[in-house]
């Protein structure tokens, strides 16, 4: 069985610690801004992967929802603060269905 050096382990930085150092602690405006951008990027990845799986171009998707190709590109890169209605329109055009749940 492999033994770990406890001193070395204690010196390692966790992901949260690295994020705290770079973007500030949870609750700070800089960290919240980072978190928002990370979520936008994540959803953009999901939409892009689905679009590619359907073999649609950005232009074809844009035409389906009445937007410009550049808008789809910005959404996929997580560079636009997408409205919920636009997100649902894009998702519907890609055959993605969401069921809202309220806790």
N, C-alpha and C positions, 0 to 999 in steps of 0.2 A: 504494500500500500504506500502511496506517495504522501509525503508530509510536506506541508506548506510552511514557509517561513512567516510566522505571525507578524514580525516587524515589517517585512516587505508588503504583506497584505494590508496592514494598517496604513501604509503610506500611499496605497493606490487611491486614486480619485474616482468617485462614483460619477455616473452620468449627471445626476442632479447637482453634484458639487461643481462639475465642470460648467454646467449651464448656469449655475448661480454666479460663478466667477465671470463668465462672459456676458450674461444677459441680466444679471441681478436675481435676487431671490424671488420666490413665488409672491405674487401680490404687487410687485413693483410694475410700473408702467412699461419699462423696457422688457421685462420677462413676459408680460401679458401680450405685448406687441409681437415678440418672438413666437409665443404659443399660437397666436392668431395666424401668423404667416405659415407656421408648421402645419396647422390644420388645413389651411387653404391649399397648400402644396399637396397634402395627402389626398384630399378630395379631387384635386386636379389629376393626380395620378390614377385614381380609380376611374374617372371619366375617360381619360386618354386610353387606358388599357381596354376599356369596354369598346370605345370607338374603333380602336385598331382591331379588336377581335371581330367586330362586325364589318371590317374592311371598308370603313367610311373615311373619307378625307375630312379635314377640318372644314373645308368649304361646303361639302355636302351636309355635314351636321349643322353648320351655320344656316344654310338655306332652309333646313327643316324647321328651325326655330325662329327664323326671321332676324338673324343677327349677322354681323360681319365675321369673316374668317379670322380676322385679327382678335376679335373678342374671344373666340374659342381658344385661340393660341394663348391668350393671357390667362384665361380660366385654367387651362391645363398646366400652366407654369405657376399657378397660385399667385398671380400678380394683380388680380382684380378682386375687389370686395363684392362678390357675387350676391345678388339678391336671392332670397329663398325661392321666389317665383321663377326666376331664371334657372336656378339649380334644378327645380322640379321639371321645368320644360326640357332641359337638356337630358335629365335622367329619363324622362318619358320617351324622348326621341331615341334613346339608347336601349329602351326596353328594361330599364331599371325601375322597380316599384318599391315604394317606401310605405310602410304601415306605421302611422304615428302611434306612439304609446305614451300614455300619461301616467306618471307614478304619483 
